[in-house]
Amino acid sequence: MPRYDHRCRQCGDTFEVTRSITRLDEPAPCPAGHEDTVRLLTTVGVLGGTTSAGSSAPVASGGGCCGGGCCG
């Protein structure tokens, strides 16, 4: 099940909520009980490494569309 990071606008705490994508837009009160929260955009970093066969995996480069030069 996916995990989503949220931040409380009242106290500033960042917390994680695990829920199905069908419940993505439901409110997520912070652990302190505040209701004014916002879901954060989460990014995933991919690094190269060694596969189980011992060969090297490709290393991600760039930084998204414009950072990676794919915009034209």
JOJOCOR-V699858 format. One record per residue. OMEGA is omega in radians with two decimals (* if undefined). NEAR is the number of other C-alpha atoms within 10 Angstrom. Layout:
omega-><OMEGA OMEGA>
near-><NEAR NEAR>
This chain:
omega-><-3.10 3.08 -3.11 3.09 3.10 3.05 3.08 3.13 -3.11 -3.07 3.09 3.13 3.02 -3.11 -3.07 3.10 3.08 -3.14 -3.14 -3.12 3.11 3.12 -3.04 -3.04 3.09 3.10 3.11 3.14 -3.14 -3.14 3.12 3.08 3.12 -3.08 -3.04 -3.12 3.12 3.09 -3.12 3.04 -3.11 3.10 -3.13 3.09 3.12 3.12 3.09 -3.14 3.13 3.11 -3.13 3.12 3.09 3.13 -3.12 3.04 3.12 -3.14 3.11 3.10 -3.13 -3.12 -3.09 -3.02 -3.07 3.09 -3.12 3.06 -3.12 3.12 -3.10 *>
near-><7 9 13 18 15 21 19 21 14 12 12 11 13 16 17 15 15 12 13 11 12 7 9 15 8 9 12 22 17 23 12 10 9 13 14 14 20 16 18 13 8 10 6 5 7 10 10 11 12 10 9 7 6 8 9 11 11 11 9 11 11 10 10 10 10 10 10 11 10 9 8 5>
